[in-house]
Amino acid sequence: MPSNASLNPPFLWGTATSSHQVEGDNRLNDWWAWEQSGRVPEASGAACDHYHRFAEDFDLIQNMGHSAHRFSLEWSRIEPRENDWDENALSHYRCMLEALRARGIEPVITLHHFTNPQWFSEMGGWQRSDASEYFLRYVKRAVDALGPLARIWVTINEPLVYIYHGYMTGIWPPGQKSFGACRDVLRQFVHAHVSAYRAIHALYASRNLGPVWVSFAKHMTYLEPCRKNSIADRWPTCLRDAFFNFLFIDAVQSGFLFFPGMYCEMLSGHHALDFIGLNYYARDFIRFAGLRGGRFLGTACEKSHHPKQVREQNSLGWDIYPEGLLRILRKLKRYHLPVLITENGICTEDDAQRSRYIHDHLKALHQAREEGVQIAGYLYWSLLDNFEWDKGFKPRFGLVDMDYGSQKRTVRKSAQVLSDTCRQLFC
């Protein structure tokens, strides 16, 4: 266990958001530029106007009885131009932290949730060989300003998802399709996390701020072979599981990164995680796709191949499979670290379906704890319906319904299911 395990918070439960998806008018980042160029069906615009309405939203959280809330800082607000810092932005986020603390809610702060300052992107972004140094400078500035009000930090949200969409499929900024770029950005992300981890711990120690937890939020999908008895499907399923689900964790813990065609020494040392942040949503079935390029990792097949296994889907067609969360948690047990569910949620117009999803996944989480997995908490995605990147505003993930025209918030009945089930199983 890491030396700061004495933080040992009680079971944390609540919700999560990200800055660009809820704040509104984040005009200085690469996603805003991407939207304005017409690359997505809808622009984020005012989003949920959370930047101005955070106190109202935190009142909702308090009324629901939540003990924690995860949100992200917007790097482009804090550093709108290279090495030009906006103290008003830092003051704003300080006010948010104070508002959570005043309501008895533990903040979980994410430093990078998919968006980058536009100036950073124009300089080459995460493909730069010194990209992690720019990120580290921002991290030090933000943590120095906000550290006394926070104890739990997430450095990077879903690094492999960002790389896949931004550098392999090209549907997110910067819109590339390059295996080499994927490798370079992955390397920078590992450097960025480890450097940020060490810097945050050093800052807390030098200022006697007490114990701190630092991790990243790792998206994991439960994977099964399309044809269970097919060796051709089973081995790409295993490779994809190792690559997409566990490679980043192993790289920051061991100091080594394996990438097809590359095995390189990373930053020295071990224990660059104090907990594992897990984002889990669904299951995929994997089918053999060939041996060239990235195809050796297989491809996700259509769910229609599995009518007896796929009983329910969300509005984006993702397979709802609570058992997958339990099975992934069993695999994570080998790291001997607490696991915080940093995201788990469903987009649906049917709130009864959302209630079932929450209840069933919390039951799986409870079963994992009964089996000896260290469970630190559960954060539902999301507090509010919000801007869902290239999908626009149509997917509805929120415990709180958003009327985007009036900015009216309406708490859904599923919010009570979250509160009741967490209290029953974990408190």
N, C-alpha and C positions, 0 to 999 in steps of 0.2 A: 504493500500500500504506500502511496505517496506520503511524504512527511507531514503534509498539511491535512491529512485525513481527519484531524480533530474537528474540522468544520462540522462534519456529521449533522447536517440539518435534518429536522423531522421530514416526513414524507411531504413533498411539495406538489401541489396540484393547482391547475388553473388553465390559462390559455396562452397563445403566442400570436404575434403579429410581426410584420416587417415594415420598415420605414416606407419604401416606395409603394408598397401595396395599400397602405392606409393613410399616410400623411397628406398626400396631395401636393401638387405643384412643386415636385422635386425637379426643377428645370435645369440643373447643372450636372446631371449625370448622363451616362451613356444610354440608359434605357429611355430617358426623355427624348434624346436625339433620335434613337431608333424608332420611337413612336411617331415623332414628327415627320420622319421620312416615309411613313406609310407602310412600315414592315409588319404591322399588327392590325387586327380588325378594329380595335378600339384603343384610344389613348387613355392614360391614367387620369389626366386632368386633376380635378379636385379630390378624386378617390373618395375616402371617407372623411376628409377634412380633420383627420385625427391630430394633425399638428396643432390645431387650434382648439379641438374638442377633447383632448386627452383627459382632462379632469372629469368631464361628463362620463367618458368611457371607463375611467378608473372607479367612479362611483358604482357603475354597473358591476364591475368585478367585485368590489367590496360587498355589494348587496347579495351577490351569489355565494359569498363566503370563501372565495379562492384564497390560497395562501401564497401564490407565486404568479408572476406574469413575465413572459419573455417578449422583448421588443428589440429592434435593431437601431443603431445609430446610422445616420446617413452621412457617409464620408464626404460626399460632395457639398454638404451644408457646412461641415466643420472646416474643410479645406477647399473652398470654392476655386481657388487658383493655387498653383504650385507654391508650397511653403508660405501661403498667405492664410492665416487662421482667423476664423470668425468666432470671436468670443461670445457673441450673442447666441450663436448656435449651441455652443457648449453650455451656456447659461440655460438655454431652453431645455436641454436634456438633463441638466442638473435639476431643474424644476420638476421634470417628469419623475426622476428618481425620488425626490423629496415627497412628491404627491403619493407615490406608491408606499414609501416608508410610513407616511402619516396614516395610511389606511391599513397598515399591518401586513403589507404584501411584499414578498421577497422578489427583488428584481433579478432577472436573468438577461444579461445584455449581450447581444450579438454585434460584432464589430464589422462583419462583411456579410451582407445578404444579397448577393448577386449583382448589385449596382456598383459602379466605379465613377469617380469624377471624370467629366468629359475630357479635361486636360490630360489626365492620366491615360485614358484610352487613346487620345490623339498621339501620345508619345510612344505608343506600342503596347500599353497595358501590361497584362500578365505574361506576355511573350518576351518582355524585356529580361535580360539576364540579371538586372538589379531590381526587378519589380518588388521583391519581398522587402527590400530596403525602404522603398517608398511607403509600403504598408506599415512597416515597423515604426517609421517616424510618426505616422498618424496614430497608431496604437498607443505609443508612449504619450502623445499629447492628450488623447482622449482619456486614458486610464489615469494619468496624473491629475486631470481635472475632476474626474468622476469617481475615482477609486474609493474615497471614504464612504460613498453611499451604496457600494455594490460589493458582493462577495462571490458572484458566479458570473464567469465570462465565457462566451462562445466566440472563438476567433473567426471561423469561417463556416458559413452554412452550405452544406451539400456540395463540397468541392467537385465531386465527380459528375453531379448533375449539371453544374455550371460548365464544366469542360465539355461534356457530351453535347449540350445544346448550343454552346457558343463556338466550339472548335471542331465538332465532328458532324453534327447535322446542319449547323449554321442557321438555325431558326431563332437564335438569340444573338445579341451583339457579342462579339464583333462580326458574326456571320461567316465564319470560316469553316472549311471542310478539309482539315489537314491532320493526319495522324501525327506528324512531327510536331505540330503546334500543340496537340493534346499532351504529348510527352513533355514539352518545355513548360507548359502551364502547370501541369501536375507537379513537376519538380519545384517550381516557384511556390506553389501552395504548401508543399511540405516544408520548405525553408521558412515560409511566412508563418506557419503555425508554430513551429518549434521556436523560432526567434521571438514571436509574440509571447509564447508560454513563458519563456525564460525572463523576458523583460517585465511581464506582469508580476511574476513572483519576486523578482529583484526589487521592483518598486514597492510592493507591499511590505517586504522585509525592511527596506531602508527607511520607510516612513512609519513602521510599527502599526500597520493597518489591520493586523490580525490575519487569520487564515483566509485563503482564497482558493476557489476551484476554477480551473481553466480546462477547456476542451474545445472540440468543434462539433457541429451537428452533422452526423453521417446518415445520409439516406440509404436505407436498405430495403430491397424488395425480396420477398420470399420466392425462390426459384425452384421449379420442378421441370423435369424433362417432359417434352410433349408426349413422347411414347416411353412409358416407364421402363419397358424391357429392352429399349433400343440403346446399345452402346454409343451409336452415332449421336444420339440426343443427350445421353447422360454426361459425356465428357465435356461438351461445350457448356452444359449447365454448371458443372463443377468449376470450369475455368471462369465463367462469367461471375459466379458467386465469389470466387477468390479475388477477381479483378475489381468488380464494381462494389462489392460489399465489404471486403476486408483489406484490400491492398493499402488504402490510406492509413488505416489504424496501424497496421503492421509496419508501415514505413516510418511513421513518427515515433513508434515505440522502439524500433530496432535500429534506426539510423540508416537503413538501406532501403532502396526503392528498386523493385523489379518492374521493368517495362519491356514489352517485346522489342528485342534488339538492343536493350540497354540494361545493364546492371551497374549501378554507380553508388559510391559512398555518399551519403548525405551528411547532415550535421551529426557530430558525435554525441554520444550520451543516450540515456534511456529515460523512461518515465516522463514523456512529454504530454501525459494525460493525467488528470485527477479524477475524471469520471468519463464515461462514454455517453455522448449525446446521440440518441437514436431517433431518426425520423422514419416512421413506418406507416405505409398506407395500404399495400396490396400485394398480390401474388401475380407472377408471370410464368407462362409455360414456354420453355426454350426448345428450339428445334435446330438441328444441324443445318448450316448454311454454306459450307465450303471451307476451304483452308486459306484463301488469299486475304491479305490485308486484315482488317478487323473482323472479317467474317468467321474466323476461327472461334470467336466468342458466341457464335450462334445468333439466332434471331428470335424475337418474341412472336409466337404464333397467335393466330386468331382464337379468341375464347370460344368461338362456335365449335371448335374441335372437341370441346370438353363439356357438353351440356349437362352431364351428370355430376361433374365436379364444381362447375361454376354456378352457384345457386343464386347469387345476387351481385349486382354491379352498382357503382356510383354513376352519376350523370355523365362522367367522362369515359365510361366503359371499363373502369378499373375493377378487377376482381376483389370482392370483399372476402377476406380470409383471416379471421382472428387467430386461428391456429398457427398461421405463419409468424405472427409476433412472438408467440410462445417458443416456436422452434428457433427463431433467430436469437432470442434471449438465452436459450440453452447454449448456443454456440458462443455467445459473448461471455459466458461464465468463465471461460478459460483465461480471460484477461485479469480476473480478480479485481475488478474495479466496479464502483457503483454505476448503475445505468439510469440516466434521466431521459425519459421519453420527451424529447424536445419538440416533436410534432407527431400527431396522429389525428386524422380527421377524415371527414367525408363531405363531398359536394353532392347535394341532393335537394330537390324541391319538396321531398317527403320528410317531414321532421320526425315522424315515427320511425322511419328508417335510420335517421341520424341517432335517435335514442337507442335503438338496438345496437348500432355500430359502437357507440360509446360503451354501453353496458358490456357487450361481448368482448371488446378489447381490454377493458379493465379487468374482466374475469380472467382473461389470458395472462395479464400482468400479475394478478394476484397468484395465479397458479405458479408462475415463474418464481415469485418470491417464496412460495411454499417449498419449491425445489431448491432453494438456496441461492438464487440470483439476488445480488444486492440491488434493490430498486430504490432509487432516490426520489422519484416523482414522475408525474404525468402532466404534460401540457397539451391541451387540445388545440388543434389547428382548425379554425381560428376563432378569435374573439368575435370578429366582425366579418360579414361578407366583404370581399375586397377585390381589388384588381388582380386578376390571376394571369399576369404576364401575357404570353401570346394567345391565351384563351379569352382575354377581356374580362368583362364583369358578369358573364352568364353563370359560371360555376358558383354555387352558393355553399361555402364551407362554414359559415359563421354560426356560433351560438346565438348571435344577435343578427336579426334581419336588417338589411340596409335598404332604405328608400333613397336612392342616389339623387333623385331630383330635389327632395326636401331635406336630405341628410337626417331623416328621422330614424331612430333606433328602436327596434322592438325585440325584446328578449323572447327567444323561442322556448317551448316547453322542454326541449332536450337539455337546456341549461340546468334545469332542476335534476334531470337524470344524472348528469355529471356530478353535481354536488352530492346528491344522495348516495350514489354508488361509491364515490371516493370516501365519504365519511363511513359508510358501512364496511368497506373492505380494508381501508388503510389507516383510518384515524382512530 
